Amino acid sequence: MATFLLRRFGQAVILLIVVSMIGFTILHLAPGGPLSQYAVDGSMTQADLDRLADQLGLNRPLPVQYGEWFLRMLQGDWGVSYRDRQPVLDIIFSHLGATLELMLTATVIAVVLGVWIGTLGAIRRYSFFDSLATVGAMVALSIPTFWFGLIVIYVFSVGLDWLPSGNRYTIGDGSFWNRVHHLVGPSIVLALVSTAVWSRYMRSSMLDVINQDYIRTARAKGVSESRILFRHAMRNALLPMITIAGVQLPVLLSGALVTETVFTWPGMGRLFLDSISYRDYPVVMGVLMFSAVIVLLGNLLADLLYSVADPRISRQS
């Protein structure tokens, strides 16, 4: 286990360095820049722009800028926002709670619905419900998140007036139920794709398990179907789902970026898009690196949980 952890940690560090280099290069080579918003101001002269670029360190060679930024990041200094003049980590943490709230809620919805639909589809293989679930999963995987979000807003907010059209809570009313009311729409939209993925993998895993010899032996001994299903089949079918949970993290993060924009949800996804539009390099790189760390930690945790859940798996190879 120790060897496995060290190897995965080394791989994670290398991957983070590669991600930071690619992200930093693409961001700084993109058209425009942090000074573009000042360039349209008629009162700003070229001398003013040059002086501002020198203060921000934008006139140095790109490798030098990257090296200085990376060293500061390792020391815990992720920079200061060009737009808000606040520490990047403070800005990220102020938006992190909203994103985690949305992602956790969407994950719970996706896991519960996905496991139930996949299990029932495997038990009733080729039935009308199984065919309907298969078609529904294909449709869900094909629907763009932003389009589904707009449809939910149009139907349930504009048409029926059941749900709020955006924001995390009503201004002046931050009660628990008010927050839940605002959370319903975006969490359902974000959970759509994950529910489809979980249901398909759960169905496949359950079909593989219920055809095993020990399941047939249990039936031959007269064990009840409910006991076979919940105590033996589902317990083993859920093991591969641990890995799926880690793989779904990037999907949730990318989906949160779109969902938060559509529903004006004040999370990291919306912060990322706003920072890109303002060319706020420190914040963009901070969100990018923070998201990469979350994804890597999630995958590492999934691997560890899988090895704990199934001791037969050796992590020494």
SULGI-V399195 format. One record per residue. SS is DSSP state (alpha for helix, beta for strand, coil for the rest). D_FIRST is the distance of its C-alpha to the first C-alpha in Angstrom with 2 decimals. Layout:
ss->{SS,SS}
d_first->{D_FIRST,D_FIRST}
This chain:
ss->{coil,alpha,alpha,alpha,alpha,alpha,alpha,alpha,alpha,alpha,alpha,alpha,alpha,alpha,alpha,alpha,alpha,alpha,alpha,alpha,alpha,alpha,alpha,alpha,alpha,alpha,alpha,alpha,alpha,coil,coil,coil,coil,coil,coil,alpha,alpha,alpha,alpha,coil,coil,coil,coil,coil,coil,alpha,alpha,alpha,alpha,alpha,alpha,alpha,alpha,alpha,alpha,alpha,coil,coil,coil,coil,coil,alpha,alpha,alpha,alpha,alpha,alpha,alpha,alpha,alpha,alpha,alpha,alpha,alpha,coil,coil,coil,coil,coil,beta,coil,coil,coil,coil,coil,coil,beta,alpha,alpha,alpha,alpha,alpha,alpha,alpha,alpha,alpha,alpha,alpha,alpha,alpha,alpha,alpha,alpha,alpha,alpha,alpha,alpha,alpha,alpha,alpha,alpha,alpha,alpha,alpha,alpha,alpha,alpha,alpha,alpha,alpha,alpha,alpha,alpha,coil,coil,coil,coil,alpha,alpha,alpha,alpha,alpha,alpha,alpha,alpha,alpha,alpha,alpha,alpha,alpha,alpha,alpha,coil,coil,alpha,alpha,alpha,alpha,alpha,alpha,alpha,alpha,alpha,alpha,alpha,alpha,alpha,alpha,alpha,coil,coil,coil,coil,coil,coil,coil,coil,coil,coil,beta,coil,coil,beta,coil,coil,alpha,alpha,alpha,alpha,alpha,alpha,alpha,alpha,alpha,alpha,alpha,alpha,alpha,alpha,alpha,alpha,alpha,alpha,alpha,alpha,alpha,alpha,alpha,alpha,alpha,alpha,alpha,alpha,alpha,alpha,alpha,alpha,alpha,alpha,alpha,coil,coil,alpha,alpha,alpha,alpha,alpha,alpha,alpha,alpha,coil,coil,coil,coil,alpha,alpha,alpha,alpha,alpha,alpha,alpha,alpha,alpha,alpha,alpha,alpha,alpha,coil,alpha,alpha,alpha,alpha,alpha,alpha,alpha,alpha,alpha,alpha,alpha,alpha,alpha,alpha,alpha,alpha,alpha,alpha,alpha,alpha,alpha,alpha,alpha,alpha,coil,coil,coil,coil,coil,alpha,alpha,alpha,alpha,alpha,alpha,alpha,alpha,alpha,alpha,coil,coil,coil,alpha,alpha,alpha,alpha,alpha,alpha,alpha,alpha,alpha,alpha,alpha,alpha,alpha,alpha,alpha,alpha,alpha,alpha,alpha,alpha,alpha,alpha,alpha,alpha,alpha,alpha,alpha,alpha,alpha,coil,coil,coil,coil,coil,coil,coil,coil}
d_first->{0.00,3.80,5.43,5.03,6.18,8.66,9.87,10.52,12.12,14.25,15.33,16.27,18.33,20.13,20.87,22.26,24.48,25.78,26.50,28.30,30.37,31.45,32.23,34.11,36.12,37.13,38.08,40.27,41.89,42.87,46.60,47.86,46.01,46.07,49.66,50.96,51.73,53.84,55.56,57.45,58.92,62.38,62.42,59.51,60.71,58.81,58.82,57.16,54.48,53.87,53.65,51.16,49.02,49.05,48.01,45.06,44.13,44.75,47.12,44.58,42.96,39.98,37.46,38.70,38.35,34.77,33.83,35.48,33.90,30.34,30.77,32.20,29.40,26.80,29.02,29.11,32.52,32.37,36.13,39.14,40.45,43.57,45.08,44.36,43.92,41.02,37.50,35.24,32.45,35.11,36.34,32.92,32.11,35.60,34.88,31.22,32.15,34.45,31.93,29.18,31.90,32.96,29.54,28.39,31.73,31.68,28.17,29.37,32.48,30.72,28.18,30.93,33.47,31.18,29.67,33.19,34.90,32.34,32.37,36.16,36.55,34.55,36.52,39.79,39.11,41.98,43.80,45.53,42.71,40.12,42.40,43.00,39.30,38.67,41.56,40.54,37.02,38.53,41.01,38.43,36.34,39.58,40.95,40.46,38.99,41.82,44.46,43.08,42.91,46.55,47.59,46.02,47.87,51.09,51.10,49.65,50.67,53.87,55.17,54.24,53.43,50.62,47.85,47.90,47.85,45.42,44.06,41.66,44.48,48.23,49.57,50.86,48.90,45.21,44.99,42.05,43.94,45.26,41.76,40.74,43.89,42.99,39.39,40.42,41.64,38.93,36.08,37.70,38.18,34.60,33.30,35.52,33.37,30.11,32.01,33.15,29.70,28.19,31.19,31.02,27.35,27.78,30.88,29.29,26.27,28.68,31.01,28.34,27.38,30.98,31.89,29.38,30.87,29.54,31.35,34.55,34.20,33.93,37.06,38.83,38.25,39.94,37.04,38.21,37.19,35.97,33.64,32.37,31.88,30.14,28.32,27.20,27.76,26.86,23.71,22.29,23.98,22.32,18.76,19.42,21.08,17.87,17.33,21.05,20.82,18.70,21.10,24.06,23.43,25.32,27.99,28.49,28.75,31.23,33.09,33.28,34.97,37.74,38.00,38.33,41.04,42.99,42.90,43.19,40.04,39.27,35.61,33.58,34.71,38.34,37.72,36.24,39.30,41.74,40.23,40.51,44.14,44.86,42.95,41.08,38.59,36.57,36.00,35.20,32.58,31.19,30.86,29.41,26.65,25.98,25.73,23.36,21.00,21.27,20.58,17.46,16.08,17.19,15.47,12.08,12.77,13.93,10.85,8.83,11.97,12.31,9.19,10.51,13.98,13.56,11.45,12.99,10.92,8.49,6.02,6.51,9.98}
